[in-house]
Amino acid sequence: MIQLKSAREIELMAEGGRILAAAVRHVRQAVRPGISTLDLDLEAEEFIRSHAGATPAFKGLYGFTGSICASINQEIVHGIPSRKRVLVEGDIISIDVGVAYRGYFTDSATTVPVGTVDDETARLLEVTERSLVAGIAMAVPGNHLGDIGAAVQQVVEGAGFSVVRDLVGHGIGVEFHEEPQVPNYGKPKRGLKLVPGLTIAIEPMVNVGGPMTRTLADKWTIVTVDGSRSAHFEHTVAISESGNGVLTAA
């Protein structure tokens, strides 16, 4: 069931979203060669809990052990933080973070270069982030979910990369994962019509190679089948009468 939010509920989500935006910025700044993904996880948890009423949404969600998902290079999403996973020059890391605040959830992700990366990887990050911006621009009243997906897909495939189809964005708010699903591909004017009060997480996941995925033996980490690199950017967005608001913007 789709749960539309009142103006008061969206403001509470925005308060949590501001904490989340600051947490993402804080963890981004901690990324460097030699740091472990567990170190980044602890940085995120400490930062989030330093804000009254805020807790890491991922901690314990469906049994997940971390406060962030830390996914390196060919890992698309759901990488488990570990002391053994140490970043090296030239890596990229997707940092996916959620915040629970006063009964409401927000979700955000960014992919960060570790030191200097090659030109193709730099372009992957730029294109993926640009596809998120394009998707958000279509998230306005009267448009459809297909308009969001089509906008993301056009940017990604126009650059010669592929959109992950096994994983999608989602509604969010009272629960971390709500209806509707928000695919990163589609056709304009297809799917659910967007209305004020709808709150969704838009999250393009983009591969250098093919779109196929597989899950590792840990039953969490999802990787590209062909071993190509993947990037992930995400914001929580509220549809409003006048357009939309990005609740997790810095």
FIFI-32525 format. One record per residue (C-alpha): residue in three letters; x, y negated, z negated. Coordinates in steps of 0.25 Angstrom, whole numbers, padded with zeros to 4 digits, always signed. Layout:
# FIFI-32525
AlaXYZ/...
# end
This chain:
# FIFI-32525
Met+0000+0000+0000/Ile+0005-0014+0004/Gln+0006-0023-0008/Leu+0005-0038-0005/Lys+0011-0047-0015/Ser+0005-0060-0021/Ala+0013-0073-0021/Arg+0017-0071-0035/Glu+0022-0057-0032/Ile+0030-0062-0021/Glu+0036-0072-0030/Leu+0040-0062-0040/Met+0046-0054-0028/Ala+0054-0066-0024/Glu+0059-0068-0038/Gly+0065-0054-0038/Gly+0069-0056-0023/Arg+0078-0068-0028/Ile+0085-0059-0038/Leu+0087-0048-0027/Ala+0092-0058-0017/Ala+0103-0063-0028/Ala+0106-0048-0031/Val+0109-0045-0016/Arg+0117-0057-0015/His+0125-0053-0028/Val+0128-0039-0023/Arg+0132-0044-0009/Gln+0142-0052-0015/Ala+0148-0040-0023/Val+0150-0032-0010/Arg+0165-0030-0008/Pro+0175-0019-0004/Gly+0177-0010-0016/Ile+0164-0012-0023/Ser+0155+0000-0025/Thr+0140+0001-0022/Leu+0138+0004-0037/Asp+0145-0009-0041/Leu+0135-0017-0031/Asp+0124-0009-0037/Leu+0128-0014-0051/Glu+0129-0028-0047/Ala+0115-0028-0041/Glu+0109-0022-0053/Glu+0116-0031-0063/Phe+0112-0043-0055/Ile+0097-0039-0053/Arg+0096-0036-0068/Ser+0102-0049-0072/His+0089-0056-0067/Ala+0077-0054-0077/Gly+0067-0045-0073/Ala+0075-0040-0061/Thr+0079-0025-0059/Pro+0085-0017-0047/Ala+0074-0011-0040/Phe+0082+0000-0034/Lys+0087+0005-0047/Gly+0079+0018-0049/Leu+0070+0016-0037/Tyr+0066+0030-0032/Gly+0078+0035-0040/Phe+0089+0026-0034/Thr+0100+0023-0043/Gly+0105+0010-0039/Ser+0101-0004-0039/Ile+0105-0006-0025/Cys+0106+0002-0012/Ala+0120+0001-0007/Ser+0122+0007+0007/Ile+0135+0006+0014/Asn+0138+0006+0029/Gln+0130+0017+0035/Glu+0121+0018+0023/Ile+0107+0011+0026/Val+0101+0011+0013/His+0100+0017-0001/Gly+0115+0019-0004/Ile+0117+0022-0019/Pro+0126+0013-0026/Ser+0139+0021-0031/Arg+0152+0018-0037/Lys+0158+0027-0026/Arg+0153+0018-0015/Val+0163+0007-0013/Leu+0162-0003-0002/Val+0174-0005+0007/Glu+0177-0016+0017/Gly+0169-0015+0030/Asp+0157-0008+0023/Ile+0143-0014+0023/Ile+0133-0011+0011/Ser+0118-0013+0011/Ile+0114-0018-0003/Asp+0099-0015-0005/Val+0093-0021-0018/Gly+0079-0022-0025/Val+0075-0030-0037/Ala+0063-0027-0046/Tyr+0058-0040-0052/Arg+0045-0042-0060/Gly+0038-0030-0054/Tyr+0042-0033-0039/Phe+0053-0028-0030/Thr+0062-0035-0019/Asp+0072-0028-0010/Ser+0084-0033-0002/Ala+0096-0028+0005/Thr+0108-0033+0012/Thr+0120-0027+0019/Val+0134-0032+0015/Pro+0147-0031+0022/Val+0159-0026+0013/Gly+0170-0036+0017/Thr+0172-0037+0033/Val+0163-0028+0042/Asp+0165-0025+0057/Asp+0157-0033+0067/Glu+0146-0022+0069/Thr+0143-0021+0054/Ala+0142-0036+0053/Arg+0133-0036+0065/Leu+0124-0025+0058/Leu+0123-0034+0045/Glu+0119-0046+0053/Val+0109-0039+0062/Thr+0102-0032+0050/Glu+0101-0045+0042/Arg+0096-0052+0054/Ser+0085-0041+0057/Leu+0080-0043+0042/Val+0079-0058+0045/Ala+0071-0054+0058/Gly+0062-0045+0050/Ile+0059-0055+0039/Ala+0055-0065+0050/Met+0044-0056+0055/Ala+0039-0054+0040/Val+0028-0064+0041/Pro+0012-0063+0040/Gly+0006-0058+0053/Asn+0018-0050+0057/His+0019-0035+0056/Leu+0029-0026+0050/Gly+0033-0022+0064/Asp+0037-0037+0066/Ile+0047-0035+0055/Gly+0053-0022+0060/Ala+0053-0027+0075/Ala+0061-0039+0071/Val+0071-0031+0063/Gln+0072-0021+0074/Gln+0074-0031+0085/Val+0086-0037+0078/Val+0093-0024+0075/Glu+0091-0017+0088/Gly+0094-0029+0095/Ala+0108-0029+0089/Gly+0110-0014+0092/Phe+0108-0009+0078/Ser+0097+0001+0073/Val+0085-0001+0063/Val+0084+0010+0053/Arg+0070+0016+0054/Asp+0070+0026+0043/Leu+0070+0015+0032/Val+0061+0003+0031/Gly+0058-0010+0023/His+0046-0010+0014/Gly+0036-0017+0006/Ile+0040-0021-0008/Gly+0036-0028-0021/Val+0028-0021-0032/Glu+0035-0009-0027/Phe+0049-0008-0021/His+0044+0000-0009/Glu+0030-0004-0004/Glu+0022-0003+0009/Pro+0024-0007+0020/Gln+0036-0001+0026/Val+0044-0012+0034/Pro+0052-0005+0046/Asn+0063-0012+0052/Tyr+0058-0009+0066/Gly+0045-0010+0073/Lys+0036-0017+0083/Pro+0030-0031+0081/Lys+0016-0032+0076/Arg+0016-0018+0071/Gly+0014-0013+0057/Leu+0008-0020+0045/Lys+0004-0035+0046/Leu+0012-0043+0037/Val+0004-0052+0027/Pro+0008-0061+0015/Gly+0011-0054+0002/Leu+0018-0042+0009/Thr+0032-0040+0003/Ile+0042-0032+0011/Ala+0056-0028+0011/Ile+0062-0029+0025/Glu+0075-0021+0027/Pro+0082-0019+0040/Met+0092-0007+0040/Val+0100-0007+0052/Asn+0110+0003+0058/Val+0122+0001+0067/Gly+0119+0014+0074/Gly+0106+0022+0074/Pro+0094+0021+0065/Met+0094+0035+0059/Thr+0096+0037+0044/Arg+0099+0048+0035/Thr+0099+0049+0019/Leu+0112+0054+0012/Ala+0112+0065+0002/Asp+0110+0055-0010/Lys+0096+0054-0004/Trp+0097+0039-0005/Thr+0107+0033+0005/Ile+0102+0032+0019/Val+0113+0031+0030/Thr+0113+0030+0045/Val+0114+0043+0052/Asp+0125+0038+0062/Gly+0133+0032+0051/Ser+0132+0018+0057/Arg+0131+0006+0047/Ser+0118+0001+0042/Ala+0114-0013+0036/His+0102-0016+0028/Phe+0095-0030+0024/Glu+0082-0032+0017/His+0074-0043+0011/Thr+0060-0043+0003/Val+0050-0051+0011/Ala+0037-0057+0007/Ile+0026-0060+0018/Ser+0020-0074+0015/Glu+0009-0082+0021/Ser+0020-0091+0027/Gly+0029-0080+0032/Asn+0038-0073+0022/Gly+0048-0074+0010/Val+0061-0066+0009/Leu+0060-0063-0006/Thr+0074-0057-0007/Ala+0081-0069+0001/Ala+0094-0075-0006/
# end
